[in-house]
Amino acid sequence: MHAALRPLDGAERRALLFNCLPDHAPPDWSHFTALEIGGCHYRSDPDSGESWIDGGLSDEEAEFWTIYGRLKDGLAEAITDCASRVLAESVVASLASLSGLPIERATPASFRPAPAQ
């Protein structure tokens, strides 16, 4: 038997749509020209103990998917992370509806993340 689905409350919805942003608050959409989905995965250097995320990867290489807002200066700002491509497609459609922004195909060459805030 499957668990019953229920609508997300406001905090759950914000956590799903904006989990890369401070306080899960929506961004100022006027700073963006489009939305994109990029595959990502974690990397680490066992010698230094440093870890980071590589983005702009193919679905085959990805461990998770990030939805980015393409900033007017060409950089990409992470808006939310999703555990699957299917979820990312659903979430980006919701964000496009909320923001009025088009969804564009991200490529490794177009991926330049904005500096962390």
Residue pairs with C-beta under 8 A, 6 or more apart in sequence:
8 16
11 24
14 24
14 25
14 26
15 24
16 80
16 91
17 24
17 26
17 79
17 80
17 91
17 94
17 95
17 98
18 24
18 25
18 26
18 27
18 79
18 80
19 80
19 81
20 66
20 78
20 79
20 80
20 81
21 27
21 79
21 80
22 117
26 98
27 69
27 77
27 79
29 69
29 98
29 99
29 100
29 101
31 69
31 71
31 72
31 77
32 69
32 70
32 71
32 72
32 77
32 99
32 101
33 70
33 71
33 72
33 101
34 69
34 70
34 101
34 102
34 103
34 104
35 67
35 68
35 69
35 70
35 79
35 92
35 95
35 96
35 99
35 101
35 102
35 103
35 104
36 67
36 68
36 70
36 76
36 103
36 104
36 105
36 106
36 110
37 65
37 66
37 67
37 68
37 85
37 88
37 89
37 92
37 103
37 106
38 55
38 56
38 57
38 65
38 66
38 68
38 76
38 106
38 111
39 55
39 56
39 57
39 58
39 59
39 61
39 62
39 64
39 65
39 85
40 53
40 54
40 55
40 56
40 57
40 62
40 63
40 64
40 65
40 66
40 81
41 53
41 54
41 57
41 61
41 62
41 63
41 64
42 51
42 52
42 53
42 54
42 63
43 51
43 52
43 53
43 54
44 50
44 51
44 52
45 51
55 66
55 68
55 76
55 78
55 111
55 113
56 106
56 107
56 108
56 109
56 110
56 111
57 108
58 108
59 65
59 85
62 85
64 81
64 82
64 83
65 81
65 82
65 83
65 84
65 85
65 87
65 88
66 78
66 79
66 80
66 81
66 82
66 88
67 78
67 79
67 80
67 81
67 82
67 88
67 91
67 92
67 95
68 76
68 77
68 78
68 79
68 106
68 111
68 113
69 76
69 77
69 79
69 101
70 76
70 104
70 110
71 77
71 114
74 112
75 112
75 113
75 114
76 106
76 110
76 111
76 112
76 113
76 114
77 113
77 114
78 113
79 95
80 91
80 95
82 88
82 91
92 103
93 103
95 101
96 102
96 103
